[in-house]
Structures are given as structure tokens and as C-alpha cells.
Amino acid sequence: MKVVVCVKQVPDTKGGVKFNPDGTLDRGAMLTIMNPDDKAGLEAALRLKDQYGAEVTVVTMGLPKAEEVLREAMAMGADKGILVTDRVLGGADTWATSQTIAGAIRNLEYDLIITGRQAIDGDTAQVGPQISEHLGIPVISYAQKIEIEDGHVIVERQYDDRYHVLKAKMPCLITALAELNEPRYMTPGGIFDAYNAEITVWGRANLVDVEDSNLGLKGSPTQIAKASDKVRKGAGEKVNLDPAASVDYIVDKLKVKHVI
């Protein structure tokens, strides 16, 4: 069984957020981590490898430094890493990103594709389902449990306060929740091997069946009107009252705001 896992290098908000003049994130200037939902998806794939001997290929799109998350994935146990990077892909929204990743995956053999539910830098939950649409395969989102049976994938899908059980014939795409599992740590031997491993690097020329009009910032129908790292708030209203008057003041404000 061949499993492709899509991961994304996202900003580590502990290090602050920086923007380019066009409103896109200045990813090259920020500290980064592997997206949490994607890491859960990777762990799910590695468990399939442990159980069925699956081959796990990890794909990411980003700047050259995104190689870091591929080496992390390989240190955890993934077999191969593919970085899709090219200047013409910069500034992509979910549509252009999914077109790019689908174009890369068309080069690969796969039974199952696993993506994270959503990335913490965009929170759209759109890229995974869009990839499945471009590839013409079924999608099961919000997976909280995954099993394989006779060429089919059986998934418990989170739904409000309960779950659905869905079965689909492979090839299929699954979007994983961070709650799906507890990702394993990198091993010392895995880190050593990943450091020396060869990362496959693809550019625009390696994307299959993708039009230039669907790539990068120019191919993104979603445009950023404005972006900022912090929303500044005013000082607010300050009062100096005794305890009894303070209670009346607060209650009155809550009534005005229709809180009570």
C-alpha cells in the first residue's frame, strides 16, 4: 500500500507574525513548525506502515526551507520526501495550492492520501477536499479513526457530539484531525538518517495537468484586502468607584450591552 501525506510548514506564532507589503505572510522571516493536523495525519500513515508495511511519501509545497518539515517527517519514519517549490507558486490561495499539490501527486502512485483538516495559518479546511476534487477521488474529512479492510478505508468521521462511520474504496483522500492520535517523536537514528536523506525537489515543470492560470498569486481568486499582526485596542473607559458603586456600574453596562 502506498500512502501520500501532505504536510505544511506553518508559522510558529510564538515567534511573531510578519507580512509582506501585498498582505501575504513573510514565511522566510518567521519561525516555523509542522502543522499540527498534518502531523496527526503523518502519524496515521506511519501506523499504517507499522501495521501493513505501507510506503509513506510526504509532500509539501513552500519555500526551500520547507525541506525542514520533510526531514522531520522522515526522522519520524516516512520513507520519502518531496518538496514542491518555485517562485511562480508564491502567494497561492487554497485554490492555487490545491492545484499545485494535485499536479505533483499525479506523478505518484497512491492508494491513500492523507492531509490535515486545516492549517493553523489559514484555517480554511479547503485544500484537502479540493485536492480530492482535482484528482477525481472520494474524500472523507474530519477523521478521528482510520482502518483498512479489503481495499477499502473505513473512517470514523467527527460530527458535532457524535461520529459517522464511512467506507470508501481506495484510492481515497482523508483529512485528519489533530485529535486523531498522539504523534510519535523523532528517533536519534531517524534524525541521523533524515539528515543524510535525499529530498526530491520539484518545480513548475513537474506539475502534471495544471494550467499557469491556476498557479501562484496570479492564479488565486482570493485576494487579501488587509492584514496585520495585531489589532490595537483603545484604553477603554476607566472609572474609580467604591465597591457598591462599581457593582451598579458593571451591572448597568451589562444591561446596556444586552448581556443580562
N, C-alpha and C positions, 0 to 999 in steps of 0.2 A: 504494500500500500504506500502511495506517495502523498504526502501532506505538505501543502504550501501554507506558510504562516506569514501574514502581512503585519509588519510592525512599524511604528513611527517613533522617531526621536522628537520628543516634545520639550518645551522649556520647563526647567525646574524653577517653579515660582519662588523658591527660597532665595534664588539669586537675582530676583528682579526681572522685569519685562522691558524690552526695548523695541521701538518701532522704527521702520524706515519712513522716509518722507511720504511715500504713497500709501501709508497706513498698514502695510504688511509687517509681519514680525521680522525683526532683525535677528534671525536664528543664529547667525555666525557669532553674535556678540553675547549670547546667553548660555548659562549653564543648562545642561540637558539631561534627561533621563529617558528610559524606555516607557512608553505609555502604559499605565497600569492594566487597562483592559487587554491590551495586546500581550502583555507578559502572561496574563492568565490564559490567553489563547495559545501562547507558546508552550506553557506548562501542559495544557491539554494535549497538544500534539506530541510532546515528549512522553507523556503517559501512554499514548497510542504506540509510540515507538517501543517503549518498555514492554507493552503487552503483546503487540502484533509484529514487531520488527519493522515498523514503518520508517520510511526515509523522510526526514524533515528538512525542507528548504525554506529559508527565511528571506523575505523580500522587503526592502524598504526603499522609499523614494525620498531624496533630500540632498543636502549639501554633502560634499566629500566627507565631512566629519561625521555624518550619519553612519559611517562604517563602524563607529564605536558600538552601536546597538547590535549590529550583526555579530561582532566579536563577542559581545556579552551573551547573545543567544547561542553562539557556538560553544562558548565556555559552559553554558548550562546543559548542552547536549545536542544541539542542532547539527545537522550534517553539512549543510551548505549555506552560504550567504550571498545574496545578490543585491548590489546597490544600483539603483537607477538614478542617475544624476546627469544633468545637462542644464546649461544656462537657459535654454528655451523653455524649461519646465518650471522656472521660478515664478512665484506668486500665484500658483494654481489654487482654485477653489475646489470644492468637493467634486464637481463635475469633471474638471480637468485632471484632478488627482486620480479619480477612479478610471478615467480613460487611459491614463498613463500606466497605472498598475495592471489593468486588464491587458493592455498591449504587451507588457512584459511577461505576464503569466501565459499568454498564448504561445510563448516559446517553450513552455514546460509541460511535462506530463503530470497529471494530478488526479487523485481520487477525491480529495477533500481540501478545501481552502478554509482557513480559519483567520478571522480578523477580530480585533477588539470591537466591542459595541460602539464606542466612540472615543475620540481623543480629547484629552483634558484641555487642549489649546483651542479647540473649535466647538466641541460638544454638540455636533450636528447629528451623529449616528447615521450619516448618509453614505459614506464611502463604501462600506461593506456591501449593503444591498445594491448600490449602483454597480459595483464590480460584477456581482452575480447577473445583473441585467445585461451588462455588456457581453458577458461570456455565454449568456443563454442557459444558465443552470439555476436550479432552485436555491432558495435561501431560507435559513431558519435563524431568526435573530434572538437575542437575549437568552442564550443558552446557559443553563445552570447545571446541566449534567449531560454527558455525551457517551453513547455506547455504539459499537459497531456490530452488525449482525447480517451475514449473508449478502454482502454488497450494499447494504443499506446503513444509514446513520439514524439512530434513534436519540432524540433530544428532548430533555425537559426544558421547556421554554417559560421563563418567568412571565407572569401575568398578574398584575395587581397583587392580591393576597393569596393567589393560588398559582398553578402552573398548567401549561398544556404539554401533552406528550405527542410529538410529531415524528413521523418516519418518512424518510426520503431516500430515493435511490441515488447512489453516488454516480457521477461527481455532484457535489453539493457544496455550498458555502454556508458557514456558520459564523455568527458574530457572538463573541464571548463576553460575559460579564466578569468584572474583577472578582466577584464573589464565587466564581466557578470553582476556584481551588486556591491553594497556597503555593505560589511558585517556589521552585527549589532554588538553592543557592548555586552559584558557580563553584566548581571544584578546583583545587590547585592544579591538578593535571589538565582539567579542561581549559583553564586560563592559559596555561603554557601552550597547549595545542592550538587554541584560538588565536593566540598572538602570532603564531607562525603560519596559520592557515591562509590560503589564498582566497581573497574576496573577488567574486566576479563583478565587474563594473560594466553596466550598460548605459547607453545614451539614447538620443533620439533615433538613431539609425537602427536600434534593436527593437523598437516598438512595432508590433505587428497590427495591421489594420486600424491605424489611428491617424486621423486627419490632423494636419497642422493647426487647423482652425479650432481644434478641441484641446489644445495644449497651452500650459502656462497662463500667465496673466491675461494675454490677449484672448485666450480661449475660455476664459472664465466668465460666465454670465453674471455671477455675483460680484459686485464691486463694493469696496469698503468706503463708506462715506466719511467716517471719522473714527479714530482710535486713540486711546490714551491709556497710560499705565495706572493712573489713579484719578478718581473723581473727587475733587476737592469739595469739602463741605464747609458751610459757614459756621461761625462760632455758636450760633443758636441764641436763644433768649436766656439771659441769666437773671435770677432773682435771689434776693436774700430775705427769707421769711422765717418766722418761728415755726416749730413743728406743726402746730394745729393749722396755721395758715397755709403751710406747704401742702398738707393733705388736701385742703379745699382747692388749692391752686391746681394740683395734679389731677384731681377728680374732674374739675371743670374742663381742663384741657382734653381729657379722655372723652368727655361727653361731646365736646366740640368736634372731635375727630371721629365721632360715632363708634368709638371702641367699646364704650359701655352705654 
